[in-house]
C-alpha cells in the first residue's frame, strides 16, 4: 500500500492534467520510401523484365566465354581479351544466390550508365558453375550490354567476365 501522503502529493501534481478521451486518436503517416529501397525495387523490376532463365543463347563451344552484340564491331572482343579495356567497376558475386546475382547485375549496369563507365568486371568464381553459366546468358539479354569476354588473368581469369556497357549519348549544348 502507498502511504496517504504520496497519494495526496500525486493528486496535487496532476491537478491540471485531464485524462485522455477515447476520441483522441493519432494517425501516423507511412514513412516515405528511402532512395535505397526505391532503387532496389526498380532493380527487381528491371531484373524480371530483362533476364529470362529459360533463354539459352548459343555461345562458341571452343575458347573462352565471349559474346558481342550484332551491331558492335567484333574487334571490341579482341580488345577486351588483350586487356586494352581496364574495368572501372568490379562486381563480386561470390556467395550470391541467383536472385541476388540478377539484382546486383542490373545494379552494376545501371551504375555504369549513371557514372559513364564503359568497362566493368563481373566476378562469378568457378564454384558449382551455376552463376558462371547464368551470368553470360543474362548479359546477352540486356540491351545496354555491348559484349563480354572472359577476363584476363589479372582481372579474374576463368572466374570473371569483362563487360562493355553502352553509355547514353550526351548532347552538348549548342553555341
PyMOL commands that set and color helices and strands:
alter all, ss='L'
color gray80, all
select helices_A, chain A and resi 4-13+35-50+75-82+98-115+130-139+153-155+157-159
alter helices_A, ss='H'
color red, helices_A
select strands_A, chain A and resi 66-68+89-92+119-123+145-150+160-165
alter strands_A, ss='S'
color yellow, strands_A
deselect
rebuild
show_as cartoon
